[in-house]
Every structure is written in structure tokens, then in C-alpha cells.
Amino acid sequence: MTRSTFLKSTVAASGLVGAIQELHAADAPSSAAREYFEIRKYTLKAPEKQSVLEAYLKDAAIPALNRLGVSNVGVFVPEKPEAAAVVYVVLRYSSLDQFAKSSELLADTTLQQQGATYLDAPATDVVLERVESWLAQGIAGMPAMTVPAKGSQVYQLRIYESPSEKTGKKKIEMFNIGELEIFKRSGLNAVFFGETIVGPLMPNLTYMLSFSDAAAKDQAWNTFRVDPEWTKLKTTPGFTDKEIVSRITNLVLVPAPYSQI
């Protein structure tokens, strides 16, 4: 039985959190301090519905999440409009138990009151087309989120898909043994790095970077590309893109005024 088949069958029988904990039990000593990151993509039914969703996030959902202990909730929109109006939300969890507890959000009576316009929208006038979500676990080289400096105005959410589970692990190894350090000295400010454990496009590594502005982003990437250690690392057999990366998705985002990241 494959890992993905086992995950599907176990989730059906025991619930999402129990399945993840069982799959990662062997890694417990090394993963205990790692955080989990949930990325949600809200696709809106129409552009004019964005204000309804954002009011709900700002006034109801984020305060309720904070009351549950979920801190540093990030809300972002694309720098350039996409075909459909979308909003991205990044949630930071200290443990899988906290992730499971977040499902109790609707039990919060204050949330229900503050978010009534969104939550009680009739089926004939819905806000959302759909919500997509994926959950990632912090990698060894960066097990927890680093909250960026205030004033960061440009973010990148990048997804590195790999052709197999084994090559996906090699890409993560590549960051752990050297690429993270090259990022740091190049000015590529990491917010989080996570190996996706549930969600679409697996296997993949998802990470977020922050910058003061677009010029800082471009300068940092230009510095990174000519770094001699990066030039050596990316051409090392076993670590070349053609061996371990099948597709890269790059989203340039800007934070909402009320975003906590």
C-alpha cells in the first residue's frame, strides 16, 4: 500500500489529525518542536464579495483564532489580479492538536455575531466559490515561523513540486544543508518553510519570503543567483532542478492592512 493510499484510508477511519500523527510517529523526536502551517486559498464568487470576506477575517475570524491560541494569522492578496478574486490566509499552529482545535471556531459566539454577514449569507448570494487548503510541517532547518519585520510590503509564496516522494525529500535536504543559509545572506527573508503533508500538488515544499518592497525582492534574488556556493550546490549531482523539481509556482502577494504577518 502506498503512503498516500494509507493516508486516505486512515483519515476516513480515524480522522485527519490521528492519521497525520500516526504517519509521523517515527519522526517524533526530531519533529516535536516543528510548527505546522495551513495555507488557505479563498476563491470568491465575485470581486465585490472580497470586502465581505475581509471584514469577516478582520473583525471575527482572526480575533477568534487568536483566542484559541493561533497567533500571527497572515492575510494576503495577489500583487496582480488573478482571473478570479482570491484571498490567501496563512495559519500558524504550534501542534497538530492546535490545528484540530481550530475546527471549533464556529462554536465561538462572538465570532458568530461579528461574522454574521459572511456566515449567514444565503445560498442565493454566497461569498465564496470554494476554499482550498493545505497543511505543511516545518522543515529541520527552519522548524518554526519567523515573523517578518514590520513594514514588509511584498511577499512571495513559492511551491516546489517534485516528481516523487524521494526527490521531494532531496529538495528539502538541499535547503537544510546549505540553501537556507544562502537565502539568509542574500536577503531572501524566510517567513516559513514547510513540507506539505496534506493537500494538493504533493509532494511539494511550500515556503514564504518577505521583503520591504519590490526593489528589495529583485535585489535579493539577483544576489542569490550569483552566489558561488549556490552555483556549486545547484549543479551538484542529486540536487539539480531537472532531477528533483518538476514545477515551481511563484505567487507575489501583498499583505492586508490587518494581517498579523
C-alpha positions in Angstrom: 0.0 0.0 0.0 1.4 3.4 -0.9 1.8 6.2 1.7 -0.9 8.3 0.0 -3.4 5.4 -0.1 -2.7 4.6 3.5 -3.3 8.3 4.4 -6.7 8.4 2.6 -7.9 5.2 4.2 -6.7 6.1 7.7 -8.2 9.6 7.5 -11.6 8.1 6.6 -11.4 5.7 9.6 -9.8 7.8 12.3 -9.8 11.5 11.4 -7.3 13.8 9.9 -5.2 14.6 13.0 -4.9 11.0 14.2 -3.8 9.9 10.7 -1.1 12.5 10.5 0.2 11.7 14.0 0.4 8.0 13.1 2.3 8.7 9.9 4.8 10.9 11.6 5.2 8.9 14.8 8.6 7.6 13.7 9.8 11.2 13.3 8.6 12.4 16.8 12.0 13.0 18.4 13.1 15.3 15.6 9.7 16.9 14.7 8.4 17.7 18.2 9.4 21.3 18.0 8.3 21.9 14.5 5.3 24.1 13.8 2.6 23.5 11.2 1.4 25.9 8.6 -2.0 25.8 6.9 -2.4 27.8 3.7 -6.0 28.6 2.7 -7.0 30.0 -0.7 -10.4 31.6 -0.7 -11.8 32.0 -4.3 -14.6 34.5 -4.3 -17.9 34.2 -6.2 -17.4 37.7 -7.4 -14.9 40.5 -6.9 -17.3 42.6 -4.9 -17.5 39.8 -2.3 -13.9 40.4 -1.2 -14.9 43.2 1.2 -17.4 40.8 2.9 -14.7 38.1 3.3 -12.1 40.6 4.5 -14.5 42.1 7.1 -15.2 38.6 8.4 -11.4 37.8 8.6 -10.5 41.1 10.3 -13.4 41.5 12.7 -14.4 37.9 13.5 -12.1 35.1 12.4 -8.7 36.4 13.3 -9.8 37.6 16.8 -11.4 34.2 17.4 -8.3 32.3 16.2 -6.2 34.4 18.5 -8.5 33.5 21.4 -7.8 29.8 20.5 -4.1 30.5 20.7 -3.5 30.7 16.9 -1.2 33.7 16.6 0.3 35.6 13.6 -2.5 35.0 11.2 -1.5 36.3 7.7 -3.9 37.6 5.1 -2.7 38.3 1.6 -4.0 39.2 -1.9 -2.1 38.9 -5.2 0.0 41.8 -6.3 -1.6 41.5 -9.7 -5.2 40.5 -10.0 -5.9 36.8 -11.0 -8.6 35.5 -13.2 -10.8 35.1 -10.2 -10.7 37.2 -7.0 -8.7 35.3 -4.3 -7.5 35.9 -0.8 -4.8 33.8 0.8 -4.7 33.1 4.6 -1.7 31.6 6.4 -2.3 30.0 9.8 0.4 29.0 12.2 0.0 26.1 14.6 2.3 25.0 17.4 1.0 21.4 17.2 -1.4 19.2 15.4 -3.7 19.4 18.5 -3.9 23.1 18.0 -4.7 22.6 14.3 -7.5 20.2 15.4 -8.8 22.7 17.9 -9.2 25.4 15.2 -12.1 23.4 13.9 -14.1 24.6 16.9 -14.0 28.1 15.6 -17.8 28.3 14.8 -18.6 27.5 18.5 -17.4 31.0 19.4 -20.5 33.1 19.9 -18.6 36.3 19.4 -17.4 35.0 16.1 -21.0 34.2 15.1 -22.1 37.7 16.0 -19.2 39.6 14.4 -19.2 37.4 11.3 -22.9 37.1 10.6 -22.9 38.9 7.3 -20.4 36.3 5.9 -21.5 33.2 7.8 -25.3 33.7 7.2 -25.1 34.7 3.6 -28.0 33.0 1.8 -27.3 30.2 -0.8 -28.6 32.6 -3.5 -25.9 35.2 -2.6 -22.9 33.3 -1.4 -19.5 34.9 -0.9 -17.2 32.0 -1.9 -16.8 29.8 -4.9 -14.6 27.5 -2.8 -11.9 27.2 -0.2 -8.7 25.2 -0.8 -6.3 24.3 2.0 -3.0 22.5 2.5 -1.1 21.7 5.7 2.7 21.8 5.9 5.2 20.8 8.6 8.2 23.0 9.3 11.5 21.5 8.0 14.5 20.7 10.2 16.5 23.8 9.0 13.6 26.1 9.8 11.2 24.4 12.1 9.2 27.5 13.2 7.9 30.7 11.7 10.0 33.9 11.7 7.6 36.8 11.9 8.9 39.4 9.4 9.9 43.0 10.3 7.0 45.5 10.4 6.7 47.4 7.2 7.3 44.4 4.9 5.1 45.1 1.8 5.9 42.3 -0.7 5.7 38.6 0.0 6.3 35.5 -2.1 4.6 32.2 -1.6 6.5 29.6 -3.6 5.6 25.9 -4.1 8.3 23.5 -5.3 6.7 20.3 -6.7 8.9 17.2 -7.1 8.5 14.2 -9.3 8.5 11.7 -6.4 8.4 11.5 -2.6 12.2 10.6 -2.6 13.1 13.6 -4.8 10.9 15.8 -2.7 13.0 14.9 0.4 16.1 15.7 -1.6 14.9 19.2 -2.2 14.2 19.7 1.5 17.7 18.3 2.2 19.1 20.8 -0.2 17.7 23.7 1.9 18.7 22.1 5.2 22.3 21.6 4.2 23.0 25.0 2.6 20.4 26.7 0.6 18.7 28.3 3.7 22.0 29.9 4.7 22.5 31.3 1.1 18.9 32.7 1.2 19.6 34.4 4.5 22.8 36.2 3.4 21.2 37.1 0.1 18.4 39.0 1.7 15.7 36.4 1.0 13.9 36.7 4.3 12.2 33.4 5.1 8.9 33.5 7.0 8.4 29.7 7.0 9.4 26.6 5.1 7.1 23.6 5.2 6.8 20.2 3.7 3.2 19.6 2.6 1.8 16.6 4.4 -1.9 17.0 3.4 -3.2 18.9 0.3 -2.8 19.3 -3.4 0.3 19.1 -5.6 2.1 16.7 -3.4 4.9 16.0 -2.9 5.9 19.6 -2.5 7.8 22.1 -0.4 5.9 25.4 0.3 7.6 28.5 1.7 7.1 32.2 2.1 9.5 35.1 1.9 9.1 38.8 2.9 10.6 42.0 1.6 10.4 45.7 2.3 9.4 46.4 -1.3 9.7 45.1 -4.8 13.2 46.6 -5.3 14.5 44.7 -2.3 12.9 41.5 -3.7 14.6 41.9 -7.0 18.0 42.8 -5.5 17.9 39.8 -3.1 17.2 37.3 -5.9 19.9 38.8 -8.1 22.4 38.4 -5.2 21.3 34.8 -4.7 21.6 33.8 -8.3 25.3 34.7 -8.5 26.3 33.4 -5.0 29.2 31.0 -5.7 28.0 28.5 -3.1 24.6 28.4 -4.8 26.2 27.9 -8.2 28.1 24.9 -6.8 25.1 23.5 -4.9 22.6 23.7 -7.7 25.0 21.8 -10.1 25.8 19.0 -7.6 24.6 15.6 -8.8 21.4 14.7 -7.0 20.4 18.3 -6.4 19.9 19.6 -9.9 16.5 21.0 -10.7 16.0 18.5 -13.5 16.4 15.7 -11.0 14.3 16.9 -8.1 11.9 19.7 -9.1 9.1 19.3 -11.6 7.3 22.6 -11.3 7.6 25.9 -9.3 4.7 28.1 -8.5 5.5 31.7 -7.6 2.9 33.9 -6.1 3.7 37.6 -5.4 1.4 38.8 -2.6 0.8 42.0 -0.6 -0.5 41.9 3.0 -3.9 43.1 4.0 -3.7 46.1 6.4 -4.9 43.9 9.3 -2.6 40.9 8.5 -0.6 39.8 11.5 2.3 38.6 9.3 
